[in-house]
Amino acid sequence: MIGWLQGRLAEPWQQAHRCGVLLICQGVGYEVQLTLRQWQRLPEPGADLGLHVHHSIRDDGWTLYGFATRQERDLFRELVAVSGVGPQMALGLLGVLEVDALVRAIVHADLRSLCQAPGVGKRTAERLSVELRRKLQDRFTGLVDPLEGDEELATGAPSSPSGPCRDEVQITLAALGYEPLEIHRALRAVATAGLDGAAGPDDWLRESLRWLSRAVA
C-alpha cells in the first residue's frame, strides 16, 4: 500500500468536480486526487511536493488520494467508512472545512456546516454525527475541547444525557435549526434543573425545547 509520496509536481489537473496533480517520483508519474482547498494552494509546477496518501484498491482500478497532513488523511478514512459517504463526498467535506472545524461540526452535530459540502444533505450529515461523534472525540482529542462538548464532566455539574441518547437529542435539535452552542447550553440548563441523566431522549428533548423557547422569548 502507498502511504506517502514525495516528488516533483509535474502539473495540476482538474476534471469536472475532481482535481489533483501528476507527481513525478523517481521517473514514475502518479495521479493523485486532492481536496479543492489543497489544489488551490499548490506551489508552481516543478516544485517539490510531499503527500500523505490513501491508496484505494477496487475491482475497476486503483486511486490515490493525497493530503497535506496525516491527520487530514486519517479523518478522510473515518469519513469514507460511514455508509453512504464515498471518497468524493469525503474530499468535498475536507474541501470546505478545515480538519478542526470538520471534527467539531461532526461532534456537535452542526448540520448546517456539514451541509455546505457538495452532495451532503441533512440525512447524511445526521449519519456522520451519529456514527462518528464518539470516535472522533476519542481520536482527535486535541481538536475538541472537552469544555465545548462535555463541559459538565469537567466542571462537576449535573450530568447531561450520554451516548445514543445525547446524540439523538442533539441531532433532533440541530434539525430544528438550533445552533450547537444553543443545544449545549440547553442540555446543561436542563441537567442543572435536575432532570435525571438516565432519562430518555423524549424527556431531554421536551425539557430542552422548553428551555430554548424561554431563552429566545
ROVORO-198534 format. One record per residue (C-alpha): residue number from 1; residue in one letter; x, y, z. Coordinates in Angstrom, 3 decimals. Layout:
# residues N
+-----+------+----------+----------+----------+
! seq ! type !        x !        y !        z !
+-----+------+----------+----------+----------+
! NUM !    A !        X !        Y !        Z !
...
+-----+------+----------+----------+----------+
***
This chain:
# residues 217
+-----+------+----------+----------+----------+
! seq ! type !        x !        y !        z !
+-----+------+----------+----------+----------+
!   1 !    M !    0.000 !    0.000 !    0.000 !
!   2 !    I !    1.211 !    3.507 !   -0.818 !
!   3 !    G !    1.142 !    5.764 !    2.237 !
!   4 !    W !    3.468 !    8.607 !    1.255 !
!   5 !    L !    4.724 !   10.123 !   -1.985 !
!   6 !    Q !    7.346 !   12.784 !   -2.448 !
!   7 !    G !    8.490 !   14.092 !   -5.776 !
!   8 !    R !    8.242 !   16.869 !   -8.354 !
!   9 !    L !    4.915 !   18.480 !   -9.150 !
!  10 !    A !    4.602 !   17.982 !  -12.903 !
!  11 !    E !    1.193 !   19.552 !  -13.396 !
!  12 !    P !   -2.104 !   20.142 !  -11.603 !
!  13 !    W !   -5.234 !   18.831 !  -13.305 !
!  14 !    Q !   -8.965 !   19.300 !  -12.978 !
!  15 !    Q !  -11.733 !   17.140 !  -14.467 !
!  16 !    A !  -15.315 !   18.232 !  -13.743 !
!  17 !    H !  -15.542 !   18.337 !   -9.934 !
!  18 !    R !  -12.323 !   16.389 !   -9.377 !
!  19 !    C !   -8.877 !   17.873 !   -9.098 !
!  20 !    G !   -5.381 !   16.622 !   -8.397 !
!  21 !    V !   -1.773 !   16.504 !   -9.501 !
!  22 !    L !    0.615 !   14.467 !  -11.573 !
!  23 !    L !    3.506 !   13.804 !   -9.211 !
!  24 !    I !    6.818 !   12.534 !  -10.621 !
!  25 !    C !    8.646 !   10.257 !   -8.180 !
!  26 !    Q !   11.933 !    8.782 !   -9.420 !
!  27 !    G !   10.786 !    8.775 !  -13.018 !
!  28 !    V !    7.276 !    7.426 !  -12.321 !
!  29 !    G !    4.232 !    9.690 !  -12.614 !
!  30 !    Y !    1.412 !    9.235 !  -10.082 !
!  31 !    E !   -2.011 !   10.817 !  -10.497 !
!  32 !    V !   -3.225 !   11.866 !   -7.055 !
!  33 !    Q !   -6.613 !   13.393 !   -6.227 !
!  34 !    L !   -6.693 !   16.326 !   -3.790 !
!  35 !    T !   -9.267 !   18.416 !   -1.966 !
!  36 !    L !  -10.176 !   21.639 !   -3.737 !
!  37 !    R !   -8.641 !   23.680 !   -0.920 !
!  38 !    Q !   -5.300 !   21.915 !   -1.212 !
!  39 !    W !   -5.370 !   22.065 !   -5.001 !
!  40 !    Q !   -5.836 !   25.842 !   -4.848 !
!  41 !    R !   -2.782 !   26.123 !   -2.571 !
!  42 !    L !   -0.398 !   24.123 !   -4.762 !
!  43 !    P !    3.069 !   25.513 !   -5.482 !
!  44 !    E !    4.208 !   26.189 !   -9.028 !
!  45 !    P !    4.885 !   23.202 !  -11.332 !
!  46 !    G !    8.414 !   21.917 !  -10.836 !
!  47 !    A !    8.332 !   22.406 !   -7.059 !
!  48 !    D !    8.938 !   19.571 !   -4.626 !
!  49 !    L !    5.748 !   18.156 !   -3.103 !
!  50 !    G !    5.138 !   15.541 !   -0.422 !
!  51 !    L !    1.750 !   13.990 !    0.298 !
!  52 !    H !    0.259 !   11.576 !    2.809 !
!  53 !    V !   -1.642 !    9.115 !    0.637 !
!  54 !    H !   -4.741 !    6.975 !    0.965 !
!  55 !    H !   -4.444 !    4.139 !   -1.536 !
!  56 !    S !   -7.837 !    2.818 !   -2.651 !
!  57 !    I !   -7.910 !   -0.545 !   -4.456 !
!  58 !    R !  -11.103 !   -1.597 !   -6.239 !
!  59 !    D !  -12.006 !   -4.036 !   -8.992 !
!  60 !    D !  -12.200 !   -1.192 !  -11.508 !
!  61 !    G !   -8.824 !    0.320 !  -10.652 !
!  62 !    W !   -6.504 !    1.932 !   -8.112 !
!  63 !    T !   -6.943 !    5.515 !   -6.940 !
!  64 !    L !   -4.609 !    7.685 !   -4.868 !
!  65 !    Y !   -5.876 !   10.486 !   -2.616 !
!  66 !    G !   -3.312 !   12.934 !   -1.269 !
!  67 !    F !   -3.322 !   15.079 !    1.873 !
!  68 !    A !   -1.010 !   17.664 !    3.369 !
!  69 !    T !   -1.122 !   16.110 !    6.860 !
!  70 !    R !   -1.521 !   12.650 !    8.349 !
!  71 !    Q !   -4.398 !   13.994 !   10.462 !
!  72 !    E !   -6.324 !   15.002 !    7.347 !
!  73 !    R !   -5.764 !   11.607 !    5.754 !
!  74 !    D !   -6.892 !    9.802 !    8.921 !
!  75 !    L !  -10.089 !   11.867 !    9.024 !
!  76 !    F !  -10.720 !   11.047 !    5.347 !
!  77 !    R !  -10.502 !    7.348 !    6.211 !
!  78 !    E !  -13.020 !    7.768 !    9.017 !
!  79 !    L !  -15.410 !    9.589 !    6.686 !
!  80 !    V !  -15.368 !    7.001 !    3.887 !
!  81 !    A !  -16.048 !    4.242 !    6.440 !
!  82 !    V !  -19.521 !    5.728 !    7.016 !
!  83 !    S !  -22.287 !    4.168 !    4.936 !
!  84 !    G !  -23.245 !    6.396 !    2.028 !
!  85 !    V !  -20.097 !    8.544 !    2.177 !
!  86 !    G !  -17.780 !    7.924 !   -0.756 !
!  87 !    P !  -14.339 !    9.370 !   -1.489 !
!  88 !    Q !  -15.663 !   12.334 !   -3.469 !
!  89 !    M !  -18.047 !   13.363 !   -0.692 !
!  90 !    A !  -15.256 !   12.996 !    1.869 !
!  91 !    L !  -12.982 !   15.160 !   -0.262 !
!  92 !    G !  -15.810 !   17.678 !   -0.542 !
!  93 !    L !  -16.185 !   17.854 !    3.253 !
!  94 !    L !  -12.450 !   18.343 !    3.701 !
!  95 !    G !  -12.507 !   20.871 !    0.881 !
!  96 !    V !  -14.987 !   23.225 !    2.564 !
!  97 !    L !  -13.968 !   22.743 !    6.218 !
!  98 !    E !  -10.537 !   22.589 !    7.815 !
!  99 !    V !   -9.848 !   19.440 !    9.834 !
! 100 !    D !  -10.510 !   21.050 !   13.221 !
! 101 !    A !  -13.732 !   22.705 !   12.010 !
! 102 !    L !  -14.964 !   19.473 !   10.416 !
! 103 !    V !  -14.302 !   17.423 !   13.552 !
! 104 !    R !  -16.149 !   19.974 !   15.699 !
! 105 !    A !  -19.064 !   20.085 !   13.249 !
! 106 !    I !  -19.458 !   16.301 !   13.419 !
! 107 !    V !  -19.021 !   16.075 !   17.194 !
! 108 !    H !  -21.517 !   18.873 !   17.859 !
! 109 !    A !  -23.984 !   17.796 !   15.144 !
! 110 !    D !  -23.587 !   21.110 !   13.319 !
! 111 !    L !  -25.669 !   20.014 !   10.336 !
! 112 !    R !  -25.638 !   23.447 !    8.741 !
! 113 !    S !  -21.843 !   23.434 !    8.420 !
! 114 !    L !  -21.708 !   19.827 !    7.195 !
! 115 !    C !  -24.316 !   20.510 !    4.507 !
! 116 !    Q !  -22.019 !   23.106 !    2.931 !
! 117 !    A !  -20.142 !   20.263 !    1.248 !
! 118 !    P !  -21.290 !   19.186 !   -2.238 !
! 119 !    G !  -23.744 !   16.301 !   -2.104 !
! 120 !    V !  -24.149 !   16.321 !    1.678 !
! 121 !    G !  -27.792 !   16.524 !    2.719 !
! 122 !    K !  -29.343 !   16.621 !    6.159 !
! 123 !    R !  -29.686 !   12.841 !    6.470 !
! 124 !    T !  -26.062 !   12.241 !    5.537 !
! 125 !    A !  -24.951 !   14.940 !    7.968 !
! 126 !    E !  -27.016 !   13.296 !   10.710 !
! 127 !    R !  -25.481 !    9.901 !    9.922 !
! 128 !    L !  -21.978 !   11.336 !   10.100 !
! 129 !    S !  -22.656 !   12.793 !   13.517 !
! 130 !    V !  -24.310 !    9.657 !   14.889 !
! 131 !    E !  -21.640 !    7.244 !   13.639 !
! 132 !    L !  -18.505 !    9.327 !   14.165 !
! 133 !    R !  -19.190 !   11.600 !   17.145 !
! 134 !    R !  -17.729 !    9.382 !   19.859 !
! 135 !    K !  -14.955 !    8.009 !   17.677 !
! 136 !    L !  -13.712 !   11.465 !   16.676 !
! 137 !    Q !  -13.894 !   12.701 !   20.262 !
! 138 !    D !  -11.558 !    9.866 !   21.238 !
! 139 !    R !   -9.254 !   10.015 !   18.226 !
! 140 !    F !   -8.939 !   13.772 !   17.741 !
! 141 !    T !   -8.841 !   14.839 !   21.384 !
! 142 !    G !   -6.569 !   17.771 !   20.602 !
! 143 !    L !   -9.148 !   19.293 !   18.264 !
! 144 !    V !  -12.206 !   19.044 !   20.511 !
! 145 !    D !  -12.021 !   20.965 !   23.754 !
! 146 !    P !  -13.819 !   18.918 !   26.433 !
! 147 !    L !  -15.318 !   22.194 !   27.687 !
! 148 !    E !  -17.125 !   22.530 !   24.354 !
! 149 !    G !  -18.696 !   19.082 !   24.170 !
! 150 !    D !  -18.819 !   17.704 !   27.715 !
! 151 !    E !  -18.234 !   20.672 !   29.990 !
! 152 !    E !  -20.408 !   19.195 !   32.698 !
! 153 !    L !  -17.901 !   16.368 !   33.134 !
! 154 !    A !  -15.014 !   18.787 !   33.532 !
! 155 !    T !  -16.745 !   21.096 !   35.992 !
! 156 !    G !  -18.622 !   18.595 !   38.112 !
! 157 !    A !  -22.003 !   19.992 !   37.065 !
! 158 !    P !  -25.000 !   17.619 !   36.898 !
! 159 !    S !  -24.614 !   15.124 !   34.067 !
! 160 !    S !  -26.475 !   15.540 !   30.809 !
! 161 !    P !  -27.510 !   12.531 !   28.703 !
! 162 !    S !  -24.705 !   10.431 !   27.283 !
! 163 !    G !  -24.168 !    8.070 !   24.375 !
! 164 !    P !  -27.017 !    7.443 !   21.907 !
! 165 !    C !  -29.482 !    9.468 !   23.983 !
! 166 !    R !  -27.372 !   12.616 !   23.775 !
! 167 !    D !  -26.686 !   12.066 !   20.080 !
! 168 !    E !  -30.401 !   11.705 !   19.326 !
! 169 !    V !  -31.316 !   14.869 !   21.228 !
! 170 !    Q !  -28.511 !   16.911 !   19.657 !
! 171 !    I !  -29.338 !   15.810 !   16.117 !
! 172 !    T !  -33.065 !   16.425 !   16.575 !
! 173 !    L !  -32.463 !   19.927 !   17.924 !
! 174 !    A !  -29.964 !   20.654 !   15.148 !
! 175 !    A !  -32.531 !   19.527 !   12.571 !
! 176 !    L !  -34.958 !   22.018 !   14.117 !
! 177 !    G !  -32.473 !   24.797 !   13.387 !
! 178 !    Y !  -30.729 !   25.291 !   16.729 !
! 179 !    E !  -27.009 !   26.057 !   16.774 !
! 180 !    P !  -24.501 !   23.738 !   18.559 !
! 181 !    L !  -23.843 !   26.285 !   21.316 !
! 182 !    E !  -27.591 !   26.734 !   21.942 !
! 183 !    I !  -28.020 !   22.977 !   22.197 !
! 184 !    H !  -25.106 !   22.590 !   24.579 !
! 185 !    R !  -26.429 !   25.348 !   26.834 !
! 186 !    A !  -29.918 !   23.847 !   26.814 !
! 187 !    L !  -28.634 !   20.427 !   27.863 !
! 188 !    R !  -26.578 !   21.934 !   30.670 !
! 189 !    A !  -29.516 !   24.033 !   31.845 !
! 190 !    V !  -31.860 !   21.047 !   31.882 !
! 191 !    A !  -29.277 !   18.967 !   33.756 !
! 192 !    T !  -28.790 !   21.756 !   36.292 !
! 193 !    A !  -32.570 !   21.944 !   36.748 !
! 194 !    G !  -32.450 !   18.360 !   37.980 !
! 195 !    L !  -33.502 !   16.084 !   35.115 !
! 196 !    D !  -32.004 !   12.645 !   35.697 !
! 197 !    G !  -29.130 !   11.851 !   33.332 !
! 198 !    A !  -30.695 !    8.404 !   32.840 !
! 199 !    A !  -33.937 !    9.902 !   31.494 !
! 200 !    G !  -34.929 !    9.032 !   27.946 !
! 201 !    P !  -34.350 !   11.186 !   24.856 !
! 202 !    D !  -38.006 !   12.288 !   24.726 !
! 203 !    D !  -37.731 !   13.774 !   28.223 !
! 204 !    W !  -34.483 !   15.563 !   27.409 !
! 205 !    L !  -35.859 !   16.850 !   24.128 !
! 206 !    R !  -39.061 !   18.147 !   25.730 !
! 207 !    E !  -37.231 !   19.945 !   28.532 !
! 208 !    S !  -34.560 !   21.310 !   26.187 !
! 209 !    L !  -37.197 !   22.754 !   23.862 !
! 210 !    R !  -38.961 !   24.279 !   26.833 !
! 211 !    W !  -35.732 !   25.940 !   27.977 !
! 212 !    L !  -34.877 !   27.129 !   24.462 !
! 213 !    S !  -38.319 !   28.637 !   23.982 !
! 214 !    R !  -37.862 !   30.672 !   27.148 !
! 215 !    A !  -34.295 !   31.624 !   26.281 !
! 216 !    V !  -35.265 !   33.155 !   22.929 !
! 217 !    A !  -38.500 !   34.705 !   24.144 !
+-----+------+----------+----------+----------+
***
